[in-house]
Amino acid sequence: MEFLGFTLDAAALTESAITIAIKIGLALLIFWAGRWLAKKLVTFANRLMIRSHLETTAANFLSRLLYGILLVVVVLAALNQVGVHTTSVVAILGGAAVAIGLSLKDQLSNFAAGIMIVTFRPFIKGDYVQISSYTGTVAEITLVNTHLTTINNHDVIIPNSDITTSAVINYTALPNRRVDITIGVGYDANLKTAKALILKLAKENPMSFNDPEPIVRVTNLGDNAVDLTLNVWTTNADWWSMQCDLLEQFKEVFDNEKIDIPFPQRSVHIKGLDQMINTMDQSQKLPMDKKS
C-alpha cells in the first residue's frame, strides 16, 4: 500500500495502532483505578485521624495532601504505561516546586506554622489567649493565620509564623483561675481590720472557692499606701465578674469603716521659703511715712 510515495505496511500499522490503543487503555485503567483507590485510602486515613482526636482542619489538610501525592503517583504510572519518560516529568515538577517555594516562602512559613498549631494545639477555638500584645478569644484557626476577637469586638488577624515564634498565654486552658486584687490603705489604718474585711467579702462571694482558701498579704510598703493583695480562686467563667464585684465591695466597706484608700501625694519643699516669709512680715510692720 502506497501513500504520497511512501510504502505503508497495513499489517504493521494495524499492529502498532492496536498496541498503542492497548497502552492508552491500560493507562486510562490505571488512572481511573488508581484515583478510585486513592480516594478510598484518603477517606480511611481521614477517619483514622478524626478518631485519634486530631483537629478537623489538620485532618482535612493532611487528607488533601495525601490525595494530591497519591494522584501524582497514579498519573506518573499512567504516563509510564503509555511510554512517557517520567524521569524528566519528575525533574520538571521538582524545579517548579522549588520556584514556587522560593516565591511563596513567607506564606509557606505561615502554612507550616499552621500545621504545627492545629497538630499540637496550644489553643483551640473559643480559648481566651494572649499572643504578643494581643488578647482575645480565638475565633478561627486557619492554616495561614489565626483570628482573635477582642473584648471590644475587634477582629485581630495574626500570621501563624508569628504565633510559633512568640510566647502564648492560654487563660482558659485550665478550668480554674486565681484572682489577684491589690488595694492600698493608709499608713494610719488598722491592717488587721482591713485584712479581715477583705477576707470576709472574698469568702462570702458565691463565686469564690474555699479550697484553696482566700489569702490576704501585705505585699508592699509604698510611698503613699500599704498594699494588701488578695488571692482567691474561681472558675474561668466567673473570673472577670468576681473581680469586678469584689473591687466595688472593697470600696464600699472601706468607706463605711472609714479606712482611707490614699491617692498618690507629693510633698514639695522650697528652700529659703521661711526666710522669704519673715522678710515679707518685717516689711509689713515698718511704719508708713506721714504726710507733712
C-alpha positions in Angstrom: 0.0 0.0 0.0 1.4 3.4 -1.1 0.5 6.8 0.3 2.2 10.0 -1.1 5.0 8.0 -2.4 5.6 6.0 0.7 5.1 2.3 1.1 2.9 1.5 4.1 2.6 -1.9 5.7 -1.0 -2.1 6.7 -0.4 -5.1 9.0 2.3 -3.3 10.8 0.2 -0.1 11.2 -2.7 -2.1 12.4 -0.5 -3.9 14.9 1.0 -0.6 16.1 -2.4 1.0 16.4 -3.7 -1.9 18.4 -0.5 -1.8 20.6 -1.0 2.0 21.2 -4.7 1.6 21.9 -4.0 -1.2 24.4 -1.3 1.0 26.1 -3.7 4.0 26.2 -6.5 1.8 27.5 -4.2 0.4 30.2 -3.1 3.9 31.1 -6.7 5.1 31.5 -7.5 2.0 33.5 -4.5 2.6 35.8 -5.6 6.3 36.2 -9.2 5.5 37.0 -8.5 2.6 39.2 -5.6 4.5 40.9 -7.8 7.5 41.5 -10.6 5.4 43.0 -8.1 3.6 45.3 -6.6 6.9 46.3 -10.0 8.3 47.3 -10.7 5.2 49.4 -7.3 5.4 51.1 -7.7 9.1 51.9 -11.2 8.5 53.3 -9.9 5.7 55.5 -6.9 7.9 56.7 -9.2 10.8 57.4 -11.5 8.7 59.6 -8.4 7.4 61.5 -7.2 11.0 62.1 -10.7 12.1 63.3 -10.9 9.1 65.6 -7.5 10.0 67.1 -8.9 13.4 68.0 -6.8 15.3 65.5 -8.0 18.8 64.8 -10.5 18.8 61.9 -8.6 21.5 60.0 -5.4 19.5 60.2 -7.1 16.2 59.3 -8.7 17.8 56.2 -5.4 19.3 55.1 -3.4 16.1 55.6 -6.1 14.2 53.7 -5.9 16.6 50.7 -2.1 16.5 50.8 -2.2 12.7 50.8 -4.7 12.6 47.9 -2.5 15.0 45.9 0.6 12.8 46.4 -1.3 9.6 45.5 -2.8 11.3 42.4 0.7 12.4 41.2 1.9 8.8 41.6 -1.1 7.5 39.7 -0.6 10.0 36.9 3.1 9.1 36.6 2.3 5.4 36.5 -0.3 6.0 33.7 2.2 8.1 31.7 4.9 5.4 32.1 2.5 2.8 30.7 2.0 5.0 27.6 5.8 5.3 27.2 6.4 8.8 28.5 9.7 9.0 30.3 8.6 10.1 33.8 12.1 11.0 35.0 12.0 14.2 33.0 8.5 14.9 34.3 9.6 14.4 37.9 12.5 16.8 37.3 10.2 19.5 35.9 7.8 19.1 38.8 10.7 19.3 41.2 12.0 22.5 39.6 8.6 24.1 39.6 8.1 23.2 43.3 11.4 24.9 44.2 10.5 28.0 42.2 7.1 28.2 43.9 8.6 27.6 47.3 11.1 30.5 46.9 8.4 32.9 45.7 6.0 32.0 48.5 8.4 31.4 51.3 6.5 33.7 53.7 3.2 32.1 53.0 4.8 28.6 53.3 6.2 29.6 56.6 2.8 30.6 57.9 1.5 27.4 56.3 4.0 25.2 58.2 3.3 27.1 61.4 -0.4 26.5 60.9 0.2 22.7 60.6 2.1 22.8 63.9 -0.7 24.8 65.6 -3.5 22.5 64.5 -1.4 19.4 65.3 0.0 20.3 68.7 -3.0 22.5 69.7 -1.5 25.1 72.1 -5.0 26.6 71.9 -8.4 25.8 70.3 -11.3 27.8 69.0 -13.0 29.5 71.9 -10.0 29.8 74.2 -9.1 33.2 75.7 -5.4 33.8 74.9 -2.7 36.5 74.8 -0.4 36.4 71.8 2.3 39.0 71.9 0.4 42.2 72.8 -3.0 41.0 71.6 -5.6 39.5 73.9 -8.9 38.0 72.9 -11.0 34.9 72.1 -9.8 32.5 69.4 -12.5 32.9 66.7 -10.9 30.9 63.9 -7.7 28.9 63.2 -6.7 28.6 59.5 -3.5 27.1 58.0 -2.2 30.7 57.3 -3.4 32.9 60.2 -5.4 32.9 63.4 -8.3 35.3 64.2 -8.8 36.7 67.7 -11.9 38.6 68.8 -11.0 41.2 71.4 -13.4 42.2 74.2 -14.3 45.4 72.3 -15.2 43.2 69.3 -12.2 43.9 67.1 -11.0 41.1 64.7 -7.2 40.7 65.1 -5.6 38.6 62.4 -2.2 37.2 63.4 0.1 35.3 61.0 0.7 31.8 62.2 4.5 32.1 61.9 4.4 35.0 64.5 2.5 32.7 66.9 5.0 29.9 66.8 7.9 32.3 67.5 6.3 34.2 70.4 5.0 33.4 73.9 1.3 32.4 74.1 -0.7 32.7 77.3 -3.8 30.5 77.3 -6.0 31.7 80.1 -8.7 29.1 79.6 -6.5 26.0 79.2 -7.2 25.1 82.8 -10.7 25.1 84.4 -9.9 27.4 87.3 -8.1 30.7 87.7 -6.8 32.9 90.5 -8.0 36.4 91.0 -5.3 38.8 92.4 -6.5 42.1 93.7 -4.2 44.7 95.2 -5.7 47.6 97.2 -3.7 50.2 99.1 -4.7 51.5 102.6 -3.3 54.5 104.5 -0.4 54.1 107.0 -2.6 55.0 109.9 -5.2 52.3 109.0 -5.5 49.1 111.2 -4.1 46.4 108.9 -5.8 43.6 110.8 -9.2 45.2 110.4 -8.6 45.9 106.7 -7.4 42.3 106.1 -10.4 40.8 108.0 -12.8 42.9 105.9 -11.2 41.8 102.6 -11.2 38.1 103.6 -14.8 38.3 104.8 -16.0 39.7 101.5 -13.9 37.2 99.5 -15.2 34.2 101.4 -18.9 35.3 101.2 -18.7 35.8 97.5 -20.7 32.9 95.9 -18.2 32.6 93.0 -15.1 32.1 95.2 -13.5 28.8 96.2 -12.9 27.7 99.8 -10.2 25.3 98.7 -7.7 26.8 98.1 -8.7 29.2 100.8 -8.5 33.0 100.1 -5.4 34.7 101.4 -4.6 38.4 102.1 -1.0 39.5 102.5 0.9 42.8 102.8 2.9 42.9 99.6 4.4 46.4 99.5 5.1 49.4 101.7 4.7 52.1 99.1 5.3 55.9 99.1 1.7 56.6 99.9 0.0 53.4 101.0 0.4 49.9 102.4 -0.5 47.4 99.6 -2.8 44.5 100.6 -3.1 41.7 98.0 -5.9 39.2 97.9 -5.5 35.8 96.2 -8.8 34.0 95.7 -9.7 31.2 93.3 -12.7 30.8 91.0 -13.7 29.3 87.6 -12.5 30.8 84.4 -16.1 31.8 83.5 -16.5 33.8 86.8 -13.0 35.3 86.9 -13.9 38.7 85.5 -17.3 39.1 87.2 -15.9 38.2 90.6 -13.0 40.6 90.3 -15.3 43.5 89.5 -17.8 42.6 92.3 -15.0 42.4 94.9 -13.5 45.7 93.8 -16.8 47.5 94.2 -17.5 45.8 97.6 -14.0 46.8 98.9 -14.6 50.4 98.1 -18.0 50.5 99.8 -16.9 48.7 103.0 -13.7 50.8 103.4 -15.8 53.9 103.1 -18.2 52.7 105.7 -15.4 51.7 108.1 -13.5 55.0 107.5 -10.5 53.2 106.1 -8.6 55.5 103.8 -7.6 54.4 100.3 -4.9 57.1 99.6 -4.1 58.5 96.3 -0.6 59.5 95.2 0.7 62.6 97.1 3.9 64.6 96.9 5.5 66.9 99.4 7.2 69.9 97.9 9.9 71.7 100.0 11.0 75.2 98.8 14.5 76.1 100.0 14.6 79.6 101.6 10.8 79.9 101.9 10.8 80.6 105.6 13.3 83.4 105.2 11.2 84.9 102.4 8.1 84.8 104.6 10.0 86.5 107.5 11.2 89.3 105.2 7.7 89.9 104.0 6.4 90.1 107.5 9.1 92.6 108.6 8.3 94.8 105.6 4.6 94.9 106.5 5.5 96.0 110.1 7.5 99.1 109.0 5.7 102.5 109.9 4.4 104.4 107.0 5.7 108.0 106.4 3.3 110.7 107.5 2.5 113.5 105.1 3.9 116.8 106.2 
